[in-house]
Amino acid sequence: MADDETVSVALTSEQVADLRAAVAAGEYATTSDIVQEAVRDWQQRRALLRDDAARLRALWDAGIASGPAGPVSFEDVRREARGRLDEASKAAGDAD
């Protein structure tokens, strides 16, 4: 486990009251535990956003590499989407 370091963070009085109330209610042992959990949540969310951005860049690049777009018929798109939906529904029914 990594060595703990102490940092100073400015919080509003309402935030501090919420932290202390959670500790008093027995939800956490210390206010530090709450802050550590919040930082872990932030780290996970940050990693997910990085992954999402990478996937979006890859999709963008694939779209650019696929060549220029041509005329699109809404009816054709709708028909294709309906077909995919029907296939997915059938596949889901087969899995049951």
Stockholm file with secondary structure:
# STOCKHOLM 1.0

chainA/1-96         MADDETVSVALTSEQVADLRAAVAAGEYATTSDIVQEAVRDWQQRRALLRDDAARLRALWDAGIASGPAGPVSFEDVRREARGRLDEASKAAGDAD
#=GR chainA/1-96 SS CCCCCCCCCCCCHHHHHHHHHHHHTTSCSCHHHHHHHHHHHHHHHHHHHHHHHHHHHHHHHHHHHTCCCCCCCHHHHHHHHHHHHHHHHHHHHHHC
#=GC SS_cons        CCCCCCCCCCCCHHHHHHHHHHHHTTSCSCHHHHHHHHHHHHHHHHHHHHHHHHHHHHHHHHHHHTCCCCCCCHHHHHHHHHHHHHHHHHHHHHHC
//
